[in-house]
Amino acid sequence: MSRPVRIGVQLQPQHAPEYALIRDAVLRSEEAGVDIIFNWDHFFPLTGDPDGAHFECWTMLGAWAEQTERVELGALVTGGGYRNPDLLADMARTVDHISGGRLILGIGAGWFERDYDEYGYEFGTPGTRLALLKDSLARIDARLAKLNPPPVREIPILIGGGGERKTLRLVAEYADIWHSFADVATLTHKNKVLAEHAAQVGTDESRIERSVAWQGRDEAIALHDAGATLFTVGVSGPDYDLTEVRKAIEWRDDVNPTLLEGLA
C-alpha cells in the first residue's frame, strides 16, 4: 500500500543568538502544517560562521515535546558516537512520554570531526563509527524493551546514511525510516540494494519509509515516483524562513488527495 507524503522541517539550531527564535520557529512550523519537526545533533554550525551561535539537540527535543501538540519530532540525526546507547534509549523514551508518543529516534554513524574532537569523543574511522552504530542499535533495542515505564509507542527508528554494504544492512535490520540525500538515480539503485539486504535478514523492505531532503517540487515528483514519501526542508537561523516549507506542504496537499483516491 502506498504511503501518504509527509513533510518535515529541520530547524537547524545554528545562528540563533537566543532560544526564543527557535521556539517561535517551532510554533510557526506546527501552525503551517508540517508533519515532523527535526533538529540536528551537532555542537557547532555546519554553514556560515563556524563559531556562530549553536544549541544542543536532545535537551531541545524535550522542550519541543512540551511545546507542540500534533507534530512528530526528532533529530535528523543523532550522532551515534556521542552518547552511551542505553542512556540514549532512556532519553528517547523520556521524550516520547513528554510528547505523548510523538518521538522519532533518528541516528547515524556521525561524520563531523570537530564535534568529536572538541567534546572529547574518539572520531575513529568510518569503519569504527559504523561498527559502533551497529552495536548501539542492538543496545538501544534491548534497553527500550527493559525500560519501566515502556515508551508510549514502539518508537520509530530513523537511520541516516547511504553506505550500501553496512549502513543499508542496518537499515534493513532496525529502521522504520531510511533517510538519505539521494538523487532519483541513486535512490532507485539503493532501493534495490536495501531490498536485497531486507531479504537476507528476513524483513519486509516495504515497511521502511524512504526519506529525502526537499529539493524542490519538480525533483520531489520524481523522487516520489522512486519511492520517497518523507521530504524534509532544512531551515537555518536566525530567521527560520518557512517559505520553502510552505511550498512543500502545498505540494503534499496536492499529492495526497490524489493518492488516497487511487487507494479507494
Secondary structure, 3 states (H helix, E strand, C coil): CCCCCEEEEEEECECCCCHHHHHHHHHHHHHHCCCEEEECCCCCCCCCCCCCCECCHHHHHHHHHHHCCCCEEEECCEECCCCCHHHHHHHHHHHHHHHCCCEEEEEECCCCHHHHHHHCCCCCCHHHHHHHHHHHHHHHHHHHHHCCCCCCCCCCEEEECCCCCCHHHHHHHHCCEEEECCCHHHHHHHHHHHHHHHHHHCCCHHHCEEEEECCCHHHHHHHHHCCEEEEEEEEECCCCCCHHHHHHHHHHHHHHHHHHHHHC
